[in-house]
Amino acid sequence: MDYTYRYSWIIPLIPLTIPMLIGVGLIVFPTATKNLRRMWSFPSIFLLNIVMLLSVYLSIQQINKSSIYQYVWSWTINNDFSLDFGYLIDSLASIMVILISTVGILVLFYSDNYMYHDQGYLRFFSYMSFFTTSMLGLVTSANLIQIYIFWEFVGMCSYLLIGFWFTRPIAANACQKAFVTNRVGDFGLLLGILGLYAITGSFEFRDLFEIVNKLVYNNEVNCLFLTLCALFLFTGAVAKSSQFPLHVWLPDAMEGPTPISALIHAATMVAAGIFLVARLLPLFIIIPQIMNFISLIGIVTLLFGATLSLAQKDIKRSLAYSTMSQLGYMILALGMGSYRTALFHLITHAYSKALLFLGSGSIIHSMEVIVGYSPDKSQNMVLMGGLKKHVPITKTAFLIGTLSLCGIPPLACFWSKDEILNDSWLYSPVFAIIACFTAGLTAFYMFRIYLLTFEGHLNVHFKNYSGQKSGSCYSISPWGKEIQKNQFSLLSTNNNEKGILFFFNITYRIFDNGKKMIRPFISIPYFGIQNTFFYPPESDSTMLFSMSILVLFTCLVGIIGIPYNQSGIDFDLLSNLLNPSINLLHPNPNNSIDWYEFFINSLFSVSLAFFGIFIAFFLYKPIYSSFKNLNLQNSFVKEGNNKNTILWEKIINLIYDWSYNRGYIDFFYRISLVGGLRRLAELTHFFDRRGIDGISNVFGLISFFVGEGIKYLGAGRISSYLLFYLGFVFIFLLFYLFLLVF
């Protein structure tokens, strides 16, 4: 066996070196480690490059040999119970390792510049490296117990990263929400693992699949209990991959730095749920009810996520709901049994969504030059517009990512999404209609994001957004230390304002990136003074480099999944890589494709995408600075008193309210679960204080008063005490006889 396979156990441990070294450095040499903090980005990226090279080599071996390598060693043995730990290298693990390492490298390279001015720079790279380690350990795990351990590590890292700026209350609440929501799924996953062990007596994947298949075939297992265990296992994936109804944590996870959002939404946390379902698909496929339920959750999620993205103002939150919708496509494909198609879309979506999130980070970075550090302003698309003149490279990269997610050929997501749509027609026409309708919605909301961000001209009043920051400055500021007005005079005109020093102690450096303009009078009547303002700058070269590489992936990665079989020559790299897993699910798979049928079906889906783009242009292209409130009725519903106009206004308002208020799911949870738990806690607290403590207090008071009364009766004569004692004994005996008789 190749030495690379034998020593593949080191893959998850390679990135773990960084947080360990940073921790030791902060303990032994704290001053030097903090002063030389930027040097830690190089080893982080270098070590992840080693992981990428190993993963590519393993994938080549998988294509050539189509083999599965597993190595385990006993961790604990007790009578008939044995728990093994090890690693499993197969086609699925190879794909996931490549995906995690490539996206992780680009995100870390991007983060070096994005987080350079943050005081938590070292903490950021420690968390990110440990996050990567946890995900690599998850995808190479050899059994369910090992998966659960790394599953919890991934949840812990997401909690730390989402709440990276933990001194901001909204970030602290967001990480707690993500943690609690995922605990629901994790508890279900644990119950499913324990239930399967009770049925099969094993945690190993191949043993599980073979034993369950045999038990079901021979009708030797309680099918209801087996279905319940499989359902619990799927609950873990529902929470981690943000499927309905446990999706509520995903949009709030945007409170972390943008590179974290890119990694979570592309190749790590949300991909973990897809990986789990793909890994356990040979088990799920034995139970038709579970497969139907998985596909149902997928179709509900993809439609729900698309509708919730329609009216969001925050650019990252809108992209988050887009991720939720695309994950629904993957779950739908897995529920239909389309193993290869689901993984294909996971790959194409990862690179496209990483590009979009890094592009949104570049936009936010640029907007902060104008508005200062304020997520409500720098991430609000209503205040953007016209950025294509000032950030042309970011605009081009974001447009390519948008077109890919819309399913426009020949970009990456076109190939994978079309395969899912084609398979859905064979599975269920109803599901196919919903999936195609959602494809049109995807094109609409993605171009809505693009048009509101880059077209027209800036919708901010520079006087109002000149770098001021309301409220107190947090102890761990995202961009630096708080400074007073005399240090911030270049960015503010109000004597009472405070600002954020973006580049430490060098205030003037902001002019290196921004365009300074002086106008004698601004178009606000009550400000008749000179104002200094800035145009948003293009991002630095390191950030643009990561985005440029992701553009190449977005344009070219679809090639790996294009099936072509002629004269015995097979160019479908993805099928060759996945052959062992595909053969396990579908013996003798057919990799050929009817290109005529493919193009006919593609013509329909692409037409839907272009129709969605046309509607987006029709609604948002003419709307520039006058677009103050993001109410859809202002864009195309004219004033009028006729019944059709009033009805149309009500429909638009209904859709807008539904989308903007997140489908009222958060409100429902707040009223039913959070409110209900609070009321239950208050009732329990009242019962504890008034009931349990009250009974104890009553007995204490009775003892006190009885003691106080008896002490005056004591005369010091033993005969008197004996008389009282016998009298009470006699009374209790009479009471006991009374109970026996009646």
SULPEPE-V228044 format. One record per run of one state. SS is the DSSP state (A for helix, B for strand, O for the rest). FROM is the first residue (numbers start at 1). TO is the last residue. If there is no record, write none. Layout:
BEGIN
ss = (SS SS)
from = (FROM FROM)
to = (TO TO)
END
This chain:
BEGIN
ss = (O A O A O A O A O A O B O B O A O A O B O B A O A O B A O A O A O A O A O A O A O B A O A O A O B A O A O A O A O A O B O B O A O B O A O B O B O A O B O B O A O A O A O A O A O A O)
from = (1 3 7 8 15 16 29 30 36 37 66 69 79 81 90 91 115 121 140 141 142 143 144 163 169 201 204 205 218 223 241 248 256 258 267 269 280 281 285 288 309 314 315 336 339 372 375 379 380 381 384 387 390 392 407 412 428 429 455 468 469 482 484 485 488 499 501 507 514 515 520 531 536 541 562 565 567 569 571 573 586 595 621 633 637 643 661 662 712 718 742)
to = (2 6 7 14 15 28 29 35 36 65 68 78 80 89 90 114 120 139 140 141 142 143 162 168 200 203 204 217 222 240 247 255 257 266 268 279 280 284 287 308 313 314 335 338 371 374 378 379 380 383 386 389 391 406 411 427 428 454 467 468 481 483 484 487 498 500 506 513 514 519 530 535 540 561 564 566 568 570 572 585 594 620 632 636 642 660 661 711 717 741 742)
END
